[in-house]
Amino acid sequence: MPKTTKDGTAKDDEMPSTLRRSGAKAKQTFAKTYDSAIEEYDDERRCRRQRDQKASLRIGDAVGIPGRSGMSKEELVHALQKANDRESARARRK
């Protein structure tokens, strides 16, 4: 299932829950990476394995996680979750 519309914008209803509160740039990066991987691999399961690390690095860049390129996949996912938790807490306070 494509994550972008015909005009290239990210579909909010297709975003993983961890990205729904993220900014437009992070959503767009994820959606484009996902759609590109689907085109290249033509298999969603294989695509997910291939794109997870790349997408996480790009999202980490978009949200400003320092040291992301030297992190393992698990460390990066943990750092992204912490950033998402901080943003969620900030949104609840508003």
N, C-alpha and C positions, 0 to 999 in steps of 0.2 A: 504494500500500500504506500503510494507516494506521500511524502511528508510536506511537499510544497504544492502550491496552487499553480495554475498555468502561467501566471505572471511572476512566479518565483518566490512568492512570500510563504512563510511558514504557516502551516495549518495548526492552530492551537489545539484542536481536538485530537490531533495525531501526535502531540508531544508526550513524552514520558512524564509521569507525575513530578519527577525531580526537576524538570525544566519548565513546568507551567508557570512558575512565578519568576522565572529568569527574564532578563531583558530581551529585547527584540534581536539584538546581535547574536546572543548565545543560541536562541531558538533558530535563527536563520542559518547559523553555522551548522548546527545539528542536522537540520532538515536537508541542507545541500549535501552534506557529507553522506547522510543516509541514502538519499536518492542516487548519488553518484556511485556508491558502493553497490546498490541494487542493480544499476545498469551494468556495472563491471562484472559482478559475480552471478547475477541472475538466480540467486538462491538465498532466501532470507536468512536461514540459519548460518550459512557460510558468511554472508554479508555481515551479520551481527558480530561474529568473531573478528573479522578483519577490521571493521570500522570502530569497534569499541575504544581501542587505545587511541586511534587518531582523533576520533570525535572528542574523547575526554581531554586530550591535549589542547584541541582548539577551544573547547568550552573553558578549560582552565585558563587559557590565554585571554579569552573574552571577559572572564570575571576577575582576572588578575591574580592567579595563584602563583606565588613565586616558587621557583625550583621545580616546576612541573615536568620539565624534560628529563630530569634525573630520577623521577619517581617511578616506582613499579605501578602496575595497573591498580593494585589494591590500595596503595598509598594515594594515588591520584583520585580514585573513587571516594576514598575517605575524605580527602581535602575538599572535593566538590560537594560532598554531603554536608560538611561543616559550613562551607560558604552558603549553601542553600538554607541550612538551619538558621544561620545568622540573618539572612535576608528575610526569611519567614518571620522570625522574631521581630525584626524591624518593621515589617508590614503589619503585624498584629498590634504594635504599639501606636500606629497612626490612627 
